[in-house]
Amino acid sequence: MLLVMIQWVMKVPLNVGVQFNQSKKFYYLLLVCLQEIIVLFSKLLKNHTFRLNNYLILLKSQTDQC
């Protein structure tokens, strides 16, 4: 989905003033979307590493008991 959007952006002509104005708005929206996606991924990743860290601590505590 994202790749298709990027490919579509590459095809947007930047030579005409009106089209340039519209594409500037589009680029801005694309940037906002990318920012949101990055934030979402970082939250997911942080949550995942947090779980992984908890799992490793649990594993360590179990091996210490042995």
A tleap script that builds the chain and sets N, CA, C and O, in Angstrom:
source leaprc.protein.ff14SB
mol = sequence {
  NMET LEU LEU VAL MET ILE GLN TRP VAL MET
  LYS VAL PRO LEU ASN VAL GLY VAL GLN PHE
  ASN GLN SER LYS LYS PHE TYR TYR LEU LEU
  LEU VAL CYS LEU GLN GLU ILE ILE VAL LEU
  PHE SER LYS LEU LEU LYS ASN HIE THR PHE
  ARG LEU ASN ASN TYR LEU ILE LEU LEU LYS
  SER GLN THR ASP GLN CCYS
}
set mol.1.N position { 0.838 -1.203 0.000 }
set mol.1.CA position { 0.000 0.000 0.000 }
set mol.1.C position { 0.877 1.258 0.000 }
set mol.1.O position { 0.691 2.170 -0.806 }
set mol.2.N position { 1.829 1.275 0.924 }
set mol.2.CA position { 2.718 2.433 1.039 }
set mol.2.C position { 3.582 2.581 -0.204 }
set mol.2.O position { 3.809 3.689 -0.689 }
set mol.3.N position { 4.067 1.442 -0.717 }
set mol.3.CA position { 4.907 1.453 -1.921 }
set mol.3.C position { 4.137 2.012 -3.109 }
set mol.3.O position { 4.680 2.774 -3.908 }
set mol.4.N position { 2.874 1.631 -3.219 }
set mol.4.CA position { 2.021 2.130 -4.302 }
set mol.4.C position { 1.864 3.641 -4.187 }
set mol.4.O position { 1.905 4.354 -5.189 }
set mol.5.N position { 1.682 4.129 -2.951 }
set mol.5.CA position { 1.541 5.573 -2.729 }
set mol.5.C position { 2.809 6.307 -3.148 }
set mol.5.O position { 2.746 7.351 -3.796 }
set mol.6.N position { 3.960 5.753 -2.775 }
set mol.6.CA position { 5.237 6.373 -3.117 }
set mol.6.C position { 5.439 6.396 -4.630 }
set mol.6.O position { 5.893 7.395 -5.188 }
set mol.7.N position { 5.097 5.284 -5.293 }
set mol.7.CA position { 5.217 5.230 -6.746 }
set mol.7.C position { 4.299 6.262 -7.403 }
set mol.7.O position { 4.661 6.878 -8.404 }
set mol.8.N position { 3.108 6.442 -6.829 }
set mol.8.CA position { 2.174 7.422 -7.378 }
set mol.8.C position { 2.729 8.829 -7.205 }
set mol.8.O position { 2.582 9.666 -8.096 }
set mol.9.N position { 3.367 9.097 -6.065 }
set mol.9.CA position { 3.965 10.414 -5.807 }
set mol.9.C position { 5.042 10.722 -6.833 }
set mol.9.O position { 5.165 11.858 -7.290 }
set mol.10.N position { 5.823 9.706 -7.197 }
set mol.10.CA position { 6.902 9.914 -8.161 }
set mol.10.C position { 6.363 10.337 -9.531 }
set mol.10.O position { 7.050 11.021 -10.290 }
set mol.11.N position { 5.124 9.922 -9.841 }
set mol.11.CA position { 4.540 10.242 -11.139 }
set mol.11.C position { 3.861 11.609 -11.174 }
set mol.11.O position { 3.497 12.097 -12.244 }
set mol.12.N position { 3.689 12.235 -9.990 }
set mol.12.CA position { 3.012 13.530 -9.936 }
set mol.12.C position { 3.897 14.599 -10.583 }
set mol.12.O position { 5.031 14.800 -10.149 }
set mol.13.N position { 3.397 15.284 -11.608 }
set mol.13.CA position { 4.208 16.313 -12.274 }
set mol.13.C position { 4.334 17.559 -11.409 }
set mol.13.O position { 3.377 17.974 -10.755 }
set mol.14.N position { 5.519 18.146 -11.412 }
set mol.14.CA position { 5.771 19.318 -10.567 }
set mol.14.C position { 5.968 20.587 -11.382 }
set mol.14.O position { 6.356 21.614 -10.826 }
set mol.15.N position { 5.704 20.542 -12.716 }
set mol.15.CA position { 6.038 21.680 -13.567 }
set mol.15.C position { 5.002 22.803 -13.553 }
set mol.15.O position { 5.372 23.974 -13.648 }
set mol.16.N position { 3.713 22.475 -13.439 }
set mol.16.CA position { 2.669 23.502 -13.501 }
set mol.16.C position { 2.376 24.024 -12.087 }
set mol.16.O position { 2.355 23.251 -11.129 }
set mol.17.N position { 2.154 25.323 -11.965 }
set mol.17.CA position { 1.958 25.973 -10.669 }
set mol.17.C position { 0.820 25.383 -9.848 }
set mol.17.O position { 0.986 25.109 -8.660 }
set mol.18.N position { -0.337 25.186 -10.476 }
set mol.18.CA position { -1.507 24.652 -9.763 }
set mol.18.C position { -1.227 23.221 -9.318 }
set mol.18.O position { -1.499 22.846 -8.177 }
set mol.19.N position { -0.679 22.428 -10.240 }
set mol.19.CA position { -0.358 21.054 -9.905 }
set mol.19.C position { 0.690 21.005 -8.788 }
set mol.19.O position { 0.644 20.143 -7.910 }
set mol.20.N position { 1.632 21.947 -8.842 }
set mol.20.CA position { 2.669 22.002 -7.818 }
set mol.20.C position { 2.054 22.285 -6.454 }
set mol.20.O position { 2.444 21.694 -5.448 }
set mol.21.N position { 1.082 23.203 -6.434 }
set mol.21.CA position { 0.398 23.544 -5.189 }
set mol.21.C position { -0.332 22.334 -4.630 }
set mol.21.O position { -0.261 22.057 -3.432 }
set mol.22.N position { -1.038 21.608 -5.505 }
set mol.22.CA position { -1.767 20.412 -5.076 }
set mol.22.C position { -0.803 19.329 -4.605 }
set mol.22.O position { -1.051 18.654 -3.605 }
set mol.23.N position { 0.300 19.169 -5.336 }
set mol.23.CA position { 1.240 18.118 -4.963 }
set mol.23.C position { 1.964 18.467 -3.662 }
set mol.23.O position { 2.347 17.574 -2.906 }
set mol.24.N position { 2.156 19.787 -3.395 }
set mol.24.CA position { 2.758 20.189 -2.115 }
set mol.24.C position { 1.860 19.745 -0.961 }
set mol.24.O position { 2.342 19.238 0.053 }
set mol.25.N position { 0.547 19.941 -1.126 }
set mol.25.CA position { -0.411 19.496 -0.112 }
set mol.25.C position { -0.336 17.980 0.035 }
set mol.25.O position { -0.370 17.446 1.144 }
set mol.26.N position { -0.233 17.294 -1.108 }
set mol.26.CA position { -0.172 15.835 -1.091 }
set mol.26.C position { 1.097 15.351 -0.392 }
set mol.26.O position { 1.054 14.419 0.411 }
set mol.27.N position { 2.229 15.992 -0.703 }
set mol.27.CA position { 3.491 15.621 -0.058 }
set mol.27.C position { 3.403 15.825 1.449 }
set mol.27.O position { 3.900 15.014 2.231 }
set mol.28.N position { 2.756 16.933 1.843 }
set mol.28.CA position { 2.589 17.218 3.272 }
set mol.28.C position { 1.760 16.111 3.931 }
set mol.28.O position { 2.115 15.611 4.999 }
set mol.29.N position { 0.650 15.736 3.281 }
set mol.29.CA position { -0.201 14.669 3.809 }
set mol.29.C position { 0.564 13.345 3.880 }
set mol.29.O position { 0.433 12.591 4.844 }
set mol.30.N position { 1.362 13.075 2.848 }
set mol.30.CA position { 2.162 11.852 2.822 }
set mol.30.C position { 3.156 11.838 3.974 }
set mol.30.O position { 3.344 10.815 4.632 }
set mol.31.N position { 3.793 12.987 4.214 }
set mol.31.CA position { 4.733 13.108 5.328 }
set mol.31.C position { 4.050 12.843 6.661 }
set mol.31.O position { 4.590 12.141 7.516 }
set mol.32.N position { 2.854 13.412 6.834 }
set mol.32.CA position { 2.091 13.209 8.069 }
set mol.32.C position { 1.763 11.734 8.244 }
set mol.32.O position { 1.899 11.184 9.337 }
set mol.33.N position { 1.324 11.086 7.141 }
set mol.33.CA position { 1.008 9.656 7.185 }
set mol.33.C position { 2.246 8.834 7.544 }
set mol.33.O position { 2.177 7.930 8.376 }
set mol.34.N position { 3.372 9.150 6.917 }
set mol.34.CA position { 4.619 8.438 7.208 }
set mol.34.C position { 5.015 8.603 8.668 }
set mol.34.O position { 5.464 7.655 9.312 }
set mol.35.N position { 4.844 9.817 9.183 }
set mol.35.CA position { 5.163 10.092 10.579 }
set mol.35.C position { 4.297 9.240 11.501 }
set mol.35.O position { 4.790 8.656 12.465 }
set mol.36.N position { 2.998 9.175 11.194 }
set mol.36.CA position { 2.073 8.370 11.993 }
set mol.36.C position { 2.463 6.891 11.950 }
set mol.36.O position { 2.439 6.204 12.971 }
set mol.37.N position { 2.825 6.410 10.752 }
set mol.37.CA position { 3.224 5.012 10.588 }
set mol.37.C position { 4.485 4.722 11.403 }
set mol.37.O position { 4.582 3.691 12.069 }
set mol.38.N position { 5.450 5.644 11.342 }
set mol.38.CA position { 6.699 5.466 12.087 }
set mol.38.C position { 6.426 5.426 13.593 }
set mol.38.O position { 6.983 4.596 14.311 }
set mol.39.N position { 5.564 6.331 14.059 }
set mol.39.CA position { 5.204 6.370 15.486 }
set mol.39.C position { 4.543 5.062 15.892 }
set mol.39.O position { 4.854 4.493 16.938 }
set mol.40.N position { 3.625 4.591 15.051 }
set mol.40.CA position { 2.925 3.338 15.329 }
set mol.40.C position { 3.904 2.170 15.413 }
set mol.40.O position { 3.844 1.363 16.340 }
set mol.41.N position { 4.808 2.089 14.432 }
set mol.41.CA position { 5.796 1.020 14.418 }
set mol.41.C position { 6.722 1.080 15.627 }
set mol.41.O position { 7.061 0.049 16.210 }
set mol.42.N position { 7.129 2.292 16.001 }
set mol.42.CA position { 8.026 2.429 17.148 }
set mol.42.C position { 7.322 2.015 18.434 }
set mol.42.O position { 7.938 1.423 19.320 }
set mol.43.N position { 6.015 2.331 18.537 }
set mol.43.CA position { 5.247 1.900 19.708 }
set mol.43.C position { 5.159 0.379 19.747 }
set mol.43.O position { 5.359 -0.235 20.795 }
set mol.44.N position { 4.859 -0.222 18.602 }
set mol.44.CA position { 4.775 -1.682 18.529 }
set mol.44.C position { 6.112 -2.321 18.878 }
set mol.44.O position { 6.179 -3.300 19.621 }
set mol.45.N position { 7.166 -1.748 18.328 }
set mol.45.CA position { 8.504 -2.281 18.566 }
set mol.45.C position { 8.891 -2.149 20.030 }
set mol.45.O position { 9.449 -3.072 20.622 }
set mol.46.N position { 8.587 -0.989 20.606 }
set mol.46.CA position { 8.898 -0.750 22.011 }
set mol.46.C position { 8.149 -1.748 22.891 }
set mol.46.O position { 8.712 -2.319 23.825 }
set mol.47.N position { 6.881 -1.943 22.578 }
set mol.47.CA position { 6.050 -2.886 23.324 }
set mol.47.C position { 6.622 -4.302 23.186 }
set mol.47.O position { 6.680 -5.056 24.157 }
set mol.48.N position { 7.037 -4.643 21.982 }
set mol.48.CA position { 7.586 -5.970 21.709 }
set mol.48.C position { 8.901 -6.183 22.463 }
set mol.48.O position { 9.104 -7.237 23.066 }
set mol.49.N position { 9.781 -5.203 22.433 }
set mol.49.CA position { 11.067 -5.328 23.132 }
set mol.49.C position { 10.847 -5.362 24.634 }
set mol.49.O position { 11.578 -6.030 25.365 }
set mol.50.N position { 9.822 -4.628 25.092 }
set mol.50.CA position { 9.480 -4.650 26.511 }
set mol.50.C position { 9.059 -6.052 26.934 }
set mol.50.O position { 9.490 -6.549 27.974 }
set mol.51.N position { 8.219 -6.685 26.127 }
set mol.51.CA position { 7.783 -8.060 26.395 }
set mol.51.C position { 8.964 -9.019 26.361 }
set mol.51.O position { 9.098 -9.899 27.211 }
set mol.52.N position { 9.813 -8.831 25.364 }
set mol.52.CA position { 10.991 -9.680 25.208 }
set mol.52.C position { 11.895 -9.549 26.428 }
set mol.52.O position { 12.419 -10.542 26.932 }
set mol.53.N position { 12.072 -8.334 26.891 }
set mol.53.CA position { 12.892 -8.067 28.062 }
set mol.53.C position { 12.306 -8.765 29.296 }
set mol.53.O position { 13.037 -9.376 30.076 }
set mol.54.N position { 10.986 -8.668 29.464 }
set mol.54.CA position { 10.320 -9.343 30.578 }
set mol.54.C position { 10.500 -10.853 30.488 }
set mol.54.O position { 10.736 -11.522 31.494 }
set mol.55.N position { 10.389 -11.375 29.286 }
set mol.55.CA position { 10.562 -12.805 29.066 }
set mol.55.C position { 11.980 -13.246 29.429 }
set mol.55.O position { 12.171 -14.285 30.061 }
set mol.56.N position { 12.971 -12.451 29.027 }
set mol.56.CA position { 14.368 -12.769 29.335 }
set mol.56.C position { 14.621 -12.727 30.840 }
set mol.56.O position { 15.347 -13.566 31.373 }
set mol.57.N position { 14.023 -11.750 31.527 }
set mol.57.CA position { 14.164 -11.658 32.988 }
set mol.57.C position { 13.543 -12.885 33.649 }
set mol.57.O position { 14.114 -13.464 34.573 }
set mol.58.N position { 12.366 -13.272 33.161 }
set mol.58.CA position { 11.680 -14.456 33.686 }
set mol.58.C position { 12.524 -15.702 33.459 }
set mol.58.O position { 12.669 -16.537 34.352 }
set mol.59.N position { 13.074 -15.818 32.263 }
set mol.59.CA position { 13.918 -16.959 31.913 }
set mol.59.C position { 15.150 -17.004 32.811 }
set mol.59.O position { 15.543 -18.071 33.283 }
set mol.60.N position { 15.744 -15.864 33.040 }
set mol.60.CA position { 16.932 -15.767 33.891 }
set mol.60.C position { 16.604 -16.186 35.324 }
set mol.60.O position { 17.377 -16.904 35.959 }
set mol.61.N position { 15.460 -15.737 35.826 }
set mol.61.CA position { 15.069 -16.082 37.188 }
set mol.61.C position { 14.802 -17.590 37.325 }
set mol.61.O position { 15.082 -18.190 38.363 }
set mol.62.N position { 14.265 -18.179 36.273 }
set mol.62.CA position { 14.015 -19.631 36.304 }
set mol.62.C position { 15.326 -20.407 36.260 }
set mol.62.O position { 15.463 -21.430 36.932 }
set mol.63.N position { 16.280 -19.937 35.484 }
set mol.63.CA position { 17.566 -20.642 35.409 }
set mol.63.C position { 18.360 -20.460 36.702 }
set mol.63.O position { 19.138 -21.336 37.080 }
set mol.64.N position { 18.170 -19.326 37.384 }
set mol.64.CA position { 18.836 -19.097 38.666 }
set mol.64.C position { 18.329 -20.060 39.735 }
set mol.64.O position { 19.078 -20.460 40.626 }
set mol.65.N position { 17.056 -20.427 39.639 }
set mol.65.CA position { 16.460 -21.335 40.620 }
set mol.65.C position { 16.972 -22.758 40.469 }
set mol.65.O position { 16.995 -23.503 41.449 }
set mol.66.N position { 17.376 -23.151 39.284 }
set mol.66.CA position { 17.797 -24.530 39.004 }
set mol.66.C position { 19.054 -24.930 39.768 }
set mol.66.O position { 19.525 -26.059 39.633 }
savepdb mol mol.pdb
quit
